[in-house]
Amino acid sequence: MVAPSEHGGVSLDVAAASATKLAHVHHDTHDFPEPIPWKTGHAGTVAPLDRDTTWIVGAKAVTAPSPGAPGRGSVTATAVATPTIPVAAKPKPKKKKLPGSGIPARLSIRTLVWVRRASQVFFFALFMYFLFQTAFRGTFAAQADTPVRLPLPVEAFLLADPFVTAMTVLSTHTVYRGLLWSIGLLALTLVFGRVFCGWICPFGTLHHFFGWLLPSRRGRGGVRVEANKTHTYQRAKYYLLYAFLVAGVFGSAIGGLFDPICIAVRSIGLGVIPAAQYIGGRALGGASMVPSRGVQGVADHTQDFLASSVWQSHQFYFHQTWLIVFLLIAVLFANRFIPRFWCRVLCPLGAFLGVFARFALFGMEKDHAKCTDCNLCLVNCQGADSPQGGVKWRQDECHMCLNCETACPEDVIKFRFLPNRKGTVTKPDTERRTALAAAGAGALFLPASRIADALDVNYHSKVIRPPGAVEERGFLERCIRCAECMKVCPNNALHPAFLESGLEGVWTPILIARIGYCEHSCVLCGQVCPTGAIQKITEKEKLGIDVAPVKIGTAFYDHGRCLPWSMQTPCIVCEEFCPTSPKAIWVEEVEAPVRDSKPGPNGEQPAMKTVKLQRPHVDPALCIGCGACEKVCPVQDQPAVYITSVGESRSKTNVILLENTNYNQKS
C-alpha cells in the first residue's frame, strides 16, 4: 500500500522504505556511511539527503528536490540516459578559530613583527657582506708607497658597539674617534629599549635562527613556557659586565672575549668561512675533474666567483681555530635547552644595553585583569622578560620582538610610548654581594694574570705583534680580540694567540711567519682596527720613507740547519725574497770542502772537492722582521731562519742592538 505523503507532489513507499531500513540494520556494521571517492576527485562522507543536489542527466543539469521542498516536481530514474553523478556544493573554508577570546593584535604591531624579521635578515646579511669584504684581493705589485685601502667601513658593527667603547674609555682614559658611533646606539636604546638585540645584532639573529631551526623536542608546551619565564641565571651576564668593566678600569680589555660582535667576527671569519672554503674547494676541485666541459666550466666559474667575493684566492689556516669553532657550536647548541641562551645568560653587551633600556620611552603596558593565564605570550617570548599577566615586566630583558602582543588573545599587552611603569621592574635585579664579588674578580684579574712570567720577565719570543701595534701594555688595554686584523691580512700571517702571551693575551693577534709573512707595503690591519690597538700608519711610515721603518722583529739563522752553512749546499732563497732595500740579508761568498756523492774505488772514502757557496747573514739594522725569509725557507720542519720579536719598534726594552741601552752609554 502506498500512503500519500504530506509533501506535495511526492509519494512515499512505506514498504520499500521499511525493507531498505531492515537491510541496513542487518548488513551495515558501521554507524556512519563510508567515505565514497567520487569521480569529481573529492573524497568524503555522502552529502545529506535534505541538501539540494545537482544531477547530470545526459547533457543537462537538473536539480533534485529536497524532501521538504514544496511545489517541486519529481525526476524519475527511467529518464536517465547516462550514469548520474552527484556534484556536491563546494563547502566554504572554515576560518581558523583563534584561542581564547580571539581578539586579534593591532595591525601596526603585526606589521612591526614582519619589519623586525626583515631587519634581522638585512643586518645579518650586511654583517656577512662586510665580513666577506674584510679581505684584500688585489695586488701589491704597484709602487710600494701607493695607498691600499678597503672601500667599505667593514668594522662598522664594532664601531657601533657601546660595550667596546666603554671598555676602551675605561682602560685607556681616551675616546677613540670611530667609537663615537656607539652613542647613536645608546640613544636608540634610550628611546626603544633593547632593539639592537632583537632587530640588529647579527650574533643574536644567529641564535634566534638556530633556536627556531633546531628546537628541543622537550621545548614545547609546559616545558617551553617554563624555559621562557624569567630565571635567576639571567643575572650572570650582569655579573660578567661588572667584572669586565672593572677590569677595564685597571687596564685590560679582556671583555672582548665575550662581546657578541667580536665573537661573530672571530668565529665566523676565522672558522666558518675557512671551513666552507675547505669543503667548497674540494667539492669544486672534484667537479672540475669530471669529464664534462659543462660541469668543468660551472665549477671553474663558481670557484672564481667565490674567490673574488666570499673568500680568498688560496686556503687560509688559523692557529688554534678549532677551539674557537668548538665554542661557537657549543653556545649555538645550548639553544636547545635555553632559547636565546647567549643573549639571556652570557652577553655583556645585552646587559650593558639593558641598564639603559630600563629608562626607555617605549615599553609595555599590561591589563592584568584580562589575563586568562593562557601563556601564549611566554611560548613566543624571546627575551624571557615576564610578559604574562600578574607579574612585573622586565624591560631590561626584553628584546622588543613584539611576539607577546601578537600572540595575546585577550588584549592584555600593549606596547606604546611613555607607558605606565607600575607593572615594570626598574631597579637592578642582581644581588649586591654577588655583584661586589664580580667587581672584585675583575679588579683582581689584572694583577693575577700579570704576576705570571709572560709579560715582564719571560716575554715569549714568538709574540710578534702586527706593524703599527702600540707597546704591549697599551696593546692589551686596547685590543678587544675581534680578529678584524687577522681576517684582513692578505698573506694569512696574523693569527689568534693562545697562551703565548699569557692568559690576558688569549686570542690577541700574533704573526706566525711559517704560515704567512707581513706584506712589505701593507697597512690594512691598522685600517680595520676599531680601538687603536694597531695604529693607522701609512705605507711611507711603514717603509721608512723620511722616517725610521716600522720593525716588528728580527731574523736569526740556525747554522746547524742552514743548507749553505751545515751541508755545503748552495741556497740563497731567503736573500732573494728579502723585501728591504738595501736587503737586510746579505751573503758571504766562500769556498768550502765537500765530499763527493759517489764512493771511492774499492770502497774507499768519497773524494773531496771544493764548492762555491753564498752563506747568508742578517743585518739587524735593516731587518724589519717581516718573516718572508722564514716563510720561504726550504727546510720544512724547522726553518733554518726564523723571526723573533726582539728589536721591535714599539718597545724600548725588547732590543737587540745596544746603542739605546745602558751597556753602550758613555760614562
Buried (B, 14 or more C-beta within 10 A) or exposed (E): EEEEEEBEEBEEEEEEEEEEEEEEEEEEEEEEEEEEEBEEEEEEEEBEEEEEBBBBBEEEEBEBBBEEBEEBEEBEEEEBEEEBEBBBEEEEEEEEEEEBEEEEBBEEBBEBBEEBBEBBEEBBEBBBBBBBBBBBEEEBEEEBEEEBEBEEBBBBBBBBBBBBBBBBBBBBEEEBEBBEBBEEBBEBBBEBBBBBBBBBBBBBBBBBBBBEEEBBEEBEEEEBBEBBBBEEEBBBBBBBBBBBBBBBBBBBBBBBBBBBBBBBBBBBBBBBBBEBBBEBBEEBEEBBEEEEEEEBEBBEEBBEEBBEEBBBEEEBEBBBBEBBBEBBEEBBEBBBEBBBBBBBBBBBBBBBBBEBBBBBEBBBBBBEEBBBEBBBBBBBBBBBBBBBBEBBBBBBBBBBBBBBBBBBBBBBBBBEEEBEBEBBBEEBBBEEEBBEBBBEBBBBBBEEBBEBEBBEEEBBBBBBBBBBBBBBEBBBBBBBBBBBBBBBBBBBBBBBBEEBBBEBBBBBBBBBBBBBBBBBBBBBBBBBBBBBBBBBBBBBBBBBEEEEBBBBBBBBBBEEBBBBBEEBEEBBBBBEBBBBEEBBBBBEEEEEEBEEEEEEEEEEEEEEEEEEBBBBEBBBEBBBBBBBBBBBBEBEEEBBBBBBBBBBBBBEEBBBEEEEEEEEEEE
